[in-house]
């Protein structure tokens, strides 16, 4: 198991600013080798993230204790560098809300084989509350969280069968909107590219996709969900295998996330399919890379900062309440960012 716990620091500032950690260090310490514009940008970000500048570190900052953002990685297949911008939006919003409430913000990163080891470490650190990033967690992992004697909420996943405080994307509503847009654009044969690693989000998106096909009377197709391995390479190789099976391809693919969509598009173009003229493609997450793809990718934008703020408010209410509150499920709707990867077939 690999783990570390840090307050908001140079690594996170570097990711947000789009520069190296060395550049951040030079900028914050007033050293040469950094342009004025970059220095101003880094210092402004550091202040927004409540990172104490070197000249301020002797000042005592009273607080109510610290709140932890627990980034729990079971295999690293879904939480990887490709998703860093997505996760940093959560970090930014949670940090802002935590500090405004008078707490210190801390990140705890744990890659585990047995989640109980991570949970013991969390207890030993004694935070006032924990926002758990549940992207890679299974049903059994979520159930194990119930042993925590500390208030917690779970971000970026949802399992209907477990009573737990889930704050996440409204996956089913989002997928309905995607399928409705494709139908309105003249598509009748629509398939989903799903992931072989079944996170809570993937399961909900599959459920929403099948329900949407039923609703729009499109459920009579032979195969509507194709599975590929996680990540760009997994999607690319999976699509190459699908293409090698001489299957009749749909008019549109909905991909479970943007990274997969990128791999799918590369495989399709390599064998001569034009996007969107031959096949339309829609992604999910609206990562910064989506607008730079060829063609720019239509994708569902997840309101990460809103979700992060919602999670923090729910956690703060649990911390301050003197009663045992019933668990809640809070879902935020997304926005479909329409670009050039979908063909109007009317």
FIDRENTOR-810018 format. One record per residue (C-alpha): residue in one letter; residue number from 1; x, y, z. Coordinates in pm, whole numbers, plus 50000, padded with zeros to 5 digits. Example, Ala and Ser with C-alpha at 12.3 -4.5 7.8 and 13.67 -1.06 7.14 Angstrom:
2
  resn  resi      X      Y      Z
     A     1  51230  49550  50780
     S     2  51367  49894  50714
//
This chain:
346
  resn  resi      X      Y      Z
     X     1  50000  50000  50000
     X     2  50131  50346  49909
     X     3  49998  50647  50092
     X     4  50079  51003  50178
     X     5  49902  51293  50334
     X     6  49977  51654  50245
     X     7  49818  51991  50279
     X     8  49751  52178  49956
     X     9  50101  52219  49819
     X    10  50333  52282  49529
     X    11  50223  51977  49328
     X    12  49857  52084  49323
     X    13  49946  52447  49242
     X    14  50169  52327  48955
     X    15  49887  52114  48810
     X    16  49640  52401  48824
     X    17  49886  52654  48682
     X    18  50007  52418  48408
     X    19  50374  52457  48504
     X    20  50641  52243  48669
     X    21  50688  52210  49045
     X    22  51030  52374  49003
     X    23  50867  52678  48842
     X    24  50619  52703  49131
     X    25  50901  52685  49386
     X    26  51100  52956  49208
     X    27  50793  53180  49182
     X    28  50690  53144  49546
     X    29  51042  53200  49678
     X    30  51108  53510  49464
     X    31  51392  53352  49270
     X    32  51499  53425  48913
     X    33  51409  53209  48614
     X    34  51035  53277  48606
     X    35  50851  53536  48395
     X    36  50656  53808  48572
     X    37  50327  53679  48432
     X    38  50392  53324  48553
     X    39  50503  53446  48897
     X    40  50185  53651  48939
     X    41  49971  53358  48822
     X    42  50137  53113  49065
     X    43  50120  53347  49365
     X    44  49754  53427  49290
     X    45  49669  53055  49276
     X    46  49862  52990  49597
     X    47  49664  53257  49779
     X    48  49332  53128  49644
     X    49  49423  52779  49767
     X    50  49524  52913  50109
     X    51  49880  52795  50060
     X    52  50097  52984  50304
     X    53  50372  53167  50119
     X    54  50727  53132  50258
     X    55  50713  53482  50408
     X    56  50388  53404  50590
     X    57  50471  53070  50749
     X    58  50565  53209  51085
     X    59  50210  53338  51128
     X    60  49979  53119  51332
     X    61  49644  53039  51167
     X    62  49383  52922  51417
     X    63  49138  52658  51291
     X    64  48880  52406  51402
     X    65  49107  52118  51301
     X    66  49144  51961  50959
     X    67  48917  51801  50703
     X    68  49060  51532  50481
     X    69  49010  51466  50112
     X    70  49081  51090  50086
     X    71  49180  50991  49735
     X    72  49149  50612  49756
     X    73  49289  50423  49459
     X    74  49217  50054  49429
     X    75  49397  49989  49100
     X    76  49472  50328  48944
     X    77  49294  50236  48621
     X    78  49031  50508  48659
     X    79  49216  50755  48881
     X    80  49525  50828  48673
     X    81  49713  51123  48525
     X    82  49462  51153  48241
     X    83  49197  51249  48499
     X    84  49413  51499  48691
     X    85  49230  51810  48570
     X    86  48898  51645  48656
     X    87  49012  51567  49014
     X    88  49174  51908  49063
     X    89  48834  52075  49022
     X    90  48713  51869  49319
     X    91  49025  51962  49516
     X    92  48987  52333  49442
     X    93  48621  52355  49546
     X    94  48658  52138  49858
     X    95  48964  52330  49971
     X    96  48782  52662  49926
     X    97  48476  52553  50123
     X    98  48683  52387  50398
     X    99  48899  52693  50456
     X   100  48602  52931  50451
     X   101  48452  52722  50733
     X   102  48767  52765  50942
     X   103  48925  52422  50890
     X   104  49259  52318  50746
     X   105  49244  52114  50426
     X   106  49453  51800  50380
     X   107  49487  51549  50098
     X   108  49536  51182  50184
     X   109  49636  50960  49893
     X   110  49615  50584  49941
     X   111  49663  50302  49689
     X   112  49541  49987  49859
     X   113  49499  49615  49835
     X   114  49294  49605  50155
     X   115  49086  49914  50224
     X   116  49095  49846  50599
     X   117  49459  49958  50604
     X   118  49360  50294  50454
     X   119  49073  50335  50698
     X   120  49299  50268  50995
     X   121  49543  50530  50871
     X   122  49258  50780  50835
     X   123  49144  50711  51193
     X   124  49500  50747  51324
     X   125  49529  51093  51168
     X   126  49204  51198  51343
     X   127  49048  51442  51096
     X   128  48723  51616  51188
     X   129  48564  51476  50874
     X   130  48649  51304  50545
     X   131  48544  51356  50184
     X   132  48612  51018  50024
     X   133  48678  51008  49650
     X   134  48496  50685  49568
     X   135  48561  50659  49192
     X   136  48738  50322  49213
     X   137  48556  50181  49517
     X   138  48334  49872  49499
     X   139  48016  49799  49692
     X   140  48224  49609  49949
     X   141  48466  49901  49985
     X   142  48182  50146  50046
     X   143  48035  49913  50307
     X   144  48374  49897  50480
     X   145  48364  50276  50525
     X   146  48089  50226  50782
     X   147  48357  50128  51033
     X   148  48488  50486  51033
     X   149  48402  50664  51361
     X   150  48448  50996  51180
     X   151  48184  51183  50973
     X   152  48235  51117  50603
     X   153  48069  51160  50264
     X   154  48149  50980  49938
     X   155  48218  51170  49617
     X   156  48200  51061  49252
     X   157  48021  50729  49286
     X   158  47683  50592  49387
     X   159  47534  50254  49473
     X   160  47159  50259  49529
     X   161  47164  49953  49754
     X   162  47387  50110  50022
     X   163  47270  50371  50276
     X   164  47552  50622  50248
     X   165  47601  50994  50184
     X   166  47670  50998  49809
     X   167  47734  51325  49627
     X   168  47794  51280  49256
     X   169  47689  51336  48898
     X   170  47333  51252  48794
     X   171  47456  50988  48551
     X   172  47121  50855  48434
     X   173  46982  51203  48362
     X   174  47301  51291  48174
     X   175  47292  50977  47960
     X   176  46925  51038  47876
     X   177  47022  51384  47754
     X   178  47301  51239  47538
     X   179  47074  50977  47380
     X   180  46797  51234  47328
     X   181  47042  51462  47147
     X   182  47158  51177  46922
     X   183  46799  51078  46844
     X   184  46706  51440  46771
     X   185  47008  51451  46537
     X   186  46865  51161  46336
     X   187  47049  50862  46484
     X   188  46856  50538  46527
     X   189  47139  50288  46574
     X   190  47325  50393  46888
     X   191  47571  50185  47092
     X   192  47767  50246  47411
     X   193  48137  50191  47467
     X   194  48158  50084  47831
     X   195  48445  49987  48059
     X   196  48536  49635  48162
     X   197  48622  49770  48510
     X   198  48282  49841  48663
     X   199  48290  50151  48880
     X   200  47970  50294  49025
     X   201  47966  50560  48754
     X   202  48011  50305  48475
     X   203  47727  50091  48610
     X   204  47494  50392  48635
     X   205  47581  50506  48282
     X   206  47511  50159  48145
     X   207  47178  50153  48328
     X   208  47087  50498  48199
     X   209  47184  50402  47845
     X   210  46966  50091  47839
     X   211  46675  50280  47993
     X   212  46712  50558  47737
     X   213  46706  50310  47449
     X   214  46384  50165  47589
     X   215  46232  50510  47625
     X   216  46317  50609  47267
     X   217  46211  50268  47128
     X   218  46562  50177  47016
     X   219  46615  49861  47222
     X   220  46571  49606  46940
     X   221  46937  49612  46833
     X   222  47146  49295  46876
     X   223  47434  49450  47073
     X   224  47410  49792  47229
     X   225  47698  49784  47483
     X   226  48058  49704  47391
     X   227  48322  49667  47665
     X   228  48683  49785  47641
     X   229  48965  49797  47893
     X   230  49019  50125  48086
     X   231  49217  50418  47952
     X   232  49313  50541  47607
     X   233  49511  50231  47512
     X   234  49241  49997  47641
     X   235  48975  50174  47435
     X   236  49195  50190  47125
     X   237  49285  49820  47133
     X   238  48930  49723  47224
     X   239  48791  49915  46929
     X   240  49045  49755  46695
     X   241  48920  49414  46812
     X   242  48555  49516  46760
     X   243  48637  49637  46409
     X   244  48814  49309  46336
     X   245  48498  49113  46409
     X   246  48322  49252  46100
     X   247  48023  49367  46305
     X   248  47768  49608  46168
     X   249  47863  49935  46335
     X   250  47607  50181  46472
     X   251  47552  50536  46354
     X   252  47679  50671  46688
     X   253  47891  50564  46982
     X   254  47837  50702  47333
     X   255  48162  50649  47526
     X   256  48169  50615  47903
     X   257  48434  50889  47926
     X   258  48642  51121  47709
     X   259  48964  50920  47738
     X   260  48785  50619  47592
     X   261  48630  50837  47320
     X   262  48976  50951  47216
     X   263  49097  50591  47178
     X   264  48780  50493  46992
     X   265  48817  50780  46747
     X   266  49180  50694  46675
     X   267  49093  50331  46598
     X   268  48799  50428  46376
     X   269  49003  50678  46175
     X   270  49288  50433  46124
     X   271  49061  50197  45929
     X   272  48908  50476  45724
     X   273  48593  50583  45908
     X   274  48523  50957  45901
     X   275  48395  51121  46218
     X   276  48118  51230  46227
     X   277  48022  51162  45865
     X   278  48032  50782  45907
     X   279  48002  50749  46284
     X   280  47919  51010  46548
     X   281  48098  50996  46884
     X   282  47997  51145  47221
     X   283  48208  51143  47538
     X   284  48154  51210  47906
     X   285  48347  51441  48149
     X   286  48430  51724  47905
     X   287  48802  51716  47986
     X   288  49013  52005  47850
     X   289  49146  51772  47579
     X   290  48794  51726  47437
     X   291  48786  52061  47260
     X   292  49128  51991  47103
     X   293  49042  51652  46952
     X   294  48992  51609  46577
     X   295  48705  51668  46541
     X   296  48631  51847  46871
     X   297  48437  51605  47090
     X   298  48077  51653  47199
     X   299  48084  51565  47569
     X   300  47883  51583  47891
     X   301  48035  51842  48124
     X   302  48035  51737  48489
     X   303  47993  52027  48738
     X   304  48289  51911  48950
     X   305  48328  52229  49150
     X   306  47959  52238  49235
     X   307  47972  51871  49339
     X   308  48280  51934  49553
     X   309  48109  52225  49727
     X   310  47793  52018  49781
     X   311  48000  51738  49935
     X   312  48178  51975  50170
     X   313  47855  52141  50285
     X   314  47699  51800  50351
     X   315  48004  51695  50552
     X   316  48012  52018  50754
     X   317  47645  51968  50841
     X   318  47724  51617  50967
     X   319  48015  51748  51174
     X   320  47812  52029  51335
     X   321  47491  51832  51392
     X   322  47427  51689  51735
     X   323  47185  51436  51589
     X   324  47238  51125  51380
     X   325  47132  51250  51039
     X   326  46985  51015  50780
     X   327  47213  50953  50483
     X   328  47147  51157  50170
     X   329  47207  51119  49798
     X   330  47281  51449  49622
     X   331  47298  51451  49243
     X   332  47405  51738  49017
     X   333  47300  51761  48653
     X   334  47555  51820  48380
     X   335  47556  52018  48056
     X   336  47607  51869  47711
     X   337  47883  52062  47536
     X   338  47797  52025  47167
     X   339  48091  52026  46925
     X   340  48166  51873  46585
     X   341  48179  51497  46654
     X   342  47805  51441  46595
     X   343  47649  51443  46248
     X   344  47304  51581  46183
     X   345  47146  51288  45994
     X   346  46799  51437  45945
//
